[in-house]
Amino acid sequence: MHPEAPPRQFDIRIDRALTHPQVIALLEEHLAGMRAESPPECVFALDLDGLRRPEITFLTAWRLPAEASADTPAGAEGELVAMGALKELTPTTATEGGHGELKSMRTSARHLRQGAGQAILTELLRLARERGYARVSLETGSTPPFEPAIAMYRRFGFEACGPFADYREDPFSRFMTLSSLRQIR
């Protein structure tokens, strides 16, 4: 089951350009982390060019300055705390729901366990439901540093599955899928 959404403490934005220095820095942190935990042939994280592809919707979560209020305009400068993307694998048709993939889920090391990852995941699943996807899948690592993310995915209802899209079984990957998107608010 999907956990309750955290209080709106983050400004979540769609980012198509991926040019902000904080976005580039967090992506570099993400790629370095993936490369540290898996051999090169088992790292499927996307770089800037990969995240700019038209089938990708890239989201960022920003913590607004402390003096920000409900009247603070969207897009006000703040600190980037997390990111994530939704890749369309199969489009929704008149007769079948589509299939999306979560990509590049990352919370800044300084902001772990503060709800930013959950906020990004909640918004990505809302987008998937809005697009009519029948399921959303993901590939993540299998080593201990990935356990907190795997636990979060399980809380949202993701279950283990086999490889999908172009993935193949490998000892450094875990595959998960969520096919009950109607539950997502």
C-alpha positions in Angstrom: 0.0 0.0 0.0 1.0 3.5 -0.7 2.1 5.4 2.5 0.6 8.8 3.3 2.2 11.6 1.3 4.5 13.7 3.4 3.6 17.3 4.2 4.3 19.6 1.3 7.8 20.7 2.5 9.4 20.5 -0.9 8.9 22.4 -4.2 8.8 19.7 -6.8 9.6 20.8 -10.3 9.8 19.4 -13.8 13.2 20.2 -15.2 13.7 19.8 -18.9 17.0 21.6 -19.3 19.0 20.0 -16.5 21.5 22.9 -16.4 21.3 24.2 -12.8 24.6 23.7 -11.0 22.9 21.9 -8.1 21.2 19.5 -10.5 24.5 18.7 -12.2 26.2 18.2 -8.8 23.5 15.8 -7.6 23.6 13.8 -10.8 27.4 13.6 -10.4 26.9 12.4 -6.8 24.4 9.8 -8.1 26.6 8.5 -10.9 29.6 8.3 -8.6 27.5 6.3 -6.1 26.3 3.9 -8.7 29.8 3.3 -10.1 31.2 2.7 -6.6 28.7 -0.1 -5.9 28.5 -1.9 -9.2 30.9 -2.9 -12.1 30.6 -0.6 -15.2 28.6 -3.2 -17.2 25.9 -3.2 -14.4 25.5 0.6 -14.0 22.3 1.7 -15.9 22.1 5.2 -14.5 21.5 7.9 -17.1 23.8 10.8 -17.7 22.7 14.4 -18.5 22.1 13.6 -22.2 20.1 10.4 -21.3 17.9 12.3 -18.9 17.2 15.0 -21.5 15.6 12.4 -23.9 12.0 13.1 -24.9 10.6 9.9 -23.2 12.0 11.1 -19.9 10.3 13.4 -17.4 12.9 14.6 -14.8 11.8 16.0 -11.4 13.7 17.8 -8.8 12.7 18.5 -5.1 13.9 21.8 -3.6 13.8 22.9 0.0 12.9 26.5 -0.1 14.8 29.1 2.0 13.7 29.2 5.7 12.0 32.6 5.2 9.9 31.2 2.4 6.1 31.1 2.9 3.0 29.9 1.2 3.3 33.1 -0.9 6.8 32.3 -2.2 6.5 31.8 -5.9 7.3 28.4 -7.5 10.8 28.4 -8.9 12.2 30.5 -6.0 15.9 29.5 -5.4 16.4 27.0 -2.7 18.5 23.9 -2.1 18.1 20.8 -4.3 17.5 17.8 -2.0 16.3 15.0 -4.4 15.7 14.0 -8.0 14.0 11.3 -10.0 12.7 10.5 -13.4 9.9 8.7 -15.2 10.8 7.0 -18.5 8.0 5.9 -20.8 8.7 2.4 -22.0 5.3 1.7 -23.6 2.7 4.4 -24.2 -0.8 4.1 -23.0 -3.3 3.3 -25.8 -7.1 3.2 -26.0 -7.0 -0.5 -25.0 -4.0 -0.9 -22.8 -2.2 1.0 -20.1 1.4 1.9 -20.6 4.6 1.0 -18.8 6.9 3.4 -17.2 10.3 3.1 -15.5 11.7 5.0 -12.6 15.2 6.3 -13.2 17.8 8.4 -11.4 16.1 8.3 -8.0 18.5 10.1 -5.6 18.4 12.1 -2.4 21.4 14.3 -1.6 23.6 12.6 1.1 23.0 15.7 3.3 19.2 15.2 3.2 18.6 11.5 3.6 15.6 10.3 5.7 13.8 13.7 5.5 11.0 12.6 3.1 12.5 14.0 -0.1 12.8 10.7 -1.8 9.2 9.8 -0.8 8.0 13.1 -2.1 9.7 12.6 -5.5 8.4 9.0 -5.7 4.9 10.1 -4.8 4.9 12.7 -7.6 6.4 10.3 -10.2 3.7 7.8 -9.4 1.0 10.5 -9.7 2.4 11.3 -13.1 2.4 7.6 -14.1 -1.3 7.3 -13.0 -2.2 10.5 -14.9 -0.6 9.1 -18.1 -2.6 5.9 -17.7 0.3 3.6 -17.1 -0.7 0.1 -16.0 2.6 -0.4 -14.2 5.8 1.2 -13.2 9.0 -0.8 -12.9 12.5 -0.1 -11.7 16.0 -1.5 -11.7 18.1 -0.8 -8.6 21.3 -2.2 -7.0 21.4 -5.3 -4.9 24.2 -4.3 -2.4 23.5 -3.1 1.1 23.6 0.7 0.3 20.5 0.2 -1.8 18.4 -1.4 1.0 16.8 1.9 2.3 15.6 2.7 -1.2 14.3 -0.9 -1.7 12.5 -0.6 1.6 10.8 2.6 0.5 9.7 1.0 -2.8 8.2 -1.9 -0.9 6.3 0.5 1.3 4.8 2.0 -1.9 3.7 -1.5 -3.0 6.5 -2.4 -5.4 7.2 -6.1 -5.7 10.2 -8.1 -7.0 9.9 -9.0 -10.7 12.2 -10.3 -13.4 14.2 -8.1 -15.9 12.1 -5.9 -18.1 12.7 -3.7 -21.2 16.4 -4.4 -22.3 17.7 -5.5 -18.9 19.2 -8.9 -18.2 19.6 -10.8 -15.0 22.9 -9.8 -13.2 24.0 -10.2 -9.6 24.2 -6.4 -9.0 20.6 -5.7 -10.1 17.2 -6.0 -8.4 14.0 -5.5 -10.5 10.7 -4.3 -9.0 7.3 -3.4 -10.4 4.1 -1.7 -9.2 0.9 -2.6 -11.0 -1.7 -1.2 -8.7 -1.4 2.5 -9.7 -5.1 3.1 -8.9 -4.1 3.2 -5.3 -1.8 6.2 -5.8 -3.4 9.5 -4.8 
